[in-house]
Amino acid sequence: MSTGDLGGLFQQAQKMQKELKAVQEDLKQRTVLGESGSGLVKVYANGQQEVLKVEIDPKVVDPEDTEMLEDLVLVAVGQALEKAKELSDQETSRVTGGMSFPGMT
């Protein structure tokens, strides 16, 4: 491999690194929604898989049955985080051409 080839490869790697950084910033601003109980529990997360907000309809709050509410929250959180991971994987793959690198997502 010639020095020119290495220089071009290095430039491509730097460009990809900048694009990935931009994707990460974009993902931080994008929101996905996970729901359970037909929308009675909603969980919002960003593309970096951070839970931002939880909304619980008062209709599901039963002091005698907190287990059901806990289950609904758990399902909604899981759904929101799965959607956030899918969004992150999709956007990262767009930049990397499907190649996987250690430490990404």
N, C-alpha and C positions, 0 to 999 in steps of 0.2 A: 504494500500500500504506500503510495507516495505522500509527500508532505502536503501537497495540494488536496488530496483526498481527505486527509485527516483534518485539514482546515475547514473544508466544506462540511464534514461530519460534525465538527465542533460548532460551526455556525448553526447547523440544523438543530443541534441539541440545545443551544442557547435560545433559539426561536421557540422551540417546543416548551422550554422551561418558562419563558415569558407568557406564552399562551396558556399554559396550565395555571400559572398564577392568576391570570385574568379570569379563567374559568372558576377558580376557587373563590375569588371575590364575587363573581356573578352568583355562584351557588349560595353564598351567604345571604344574598338579597332575595332569593327565590323561595317561595313558600309552597309546601304541599299540605294536604289535609288527610287525616285518617279519621274515620268515623265508626261508631258502633251503635247498636240499639236503634237502628233506623235514623241516625243523625242526632240522637239524644245526647251522645257524648262525642265531642269533636276535639281533635288534637292537631295543632298546627306545628310544623317543623320546617326548618330551612334545609337547603340542599347540602348543608354540612352535617346533617343529622343531629341538629340541636333542637330540642323541643322548645317552642316559643310561647305557646299558649294552650290552655285547656279550657274548654267550655262544657259545662254540665247543665242540662235542662233540669230545672227543679222537679219535674215530674218523676225523675229516676232516683231522687234522694229519699230513701226510706231508712230512717234510723234503725229499724228492725231488720233490715236486709242490706247491710253495708257490703257483704260479699258480692252481691250482684253488681253494685256500682264499681267495686274494685275490678271485677272481671271486665266490665265494659270499658273502663279506663285502660286496662292492660291491652285489650284488643285494639283500641283506637291508637294507642301509642305505638304498638307493634306495626300497625298498618301505616302510620305516618312515617316511621323510621324506614320501613321497607320502600315506600315511595321515594323518600329522600335518597336512599342508596341507589335506587334505579335511576333517578335523575342524575346523580353524581356520576355513576358509571357511564351513562349515556353521553354526558357532556365531556367527560374525560376521554372516552373512547374516540369521540369526534376529533380531538386534538392529537391523540397518540396513534390513531389508525388501528386501534384494537390491541396494541402492544401493552403488556402489563409491566409495571416497574415497581420495585420494592418501595413500600412506604406510601403508595398511592391508594386512596379509598379503602 
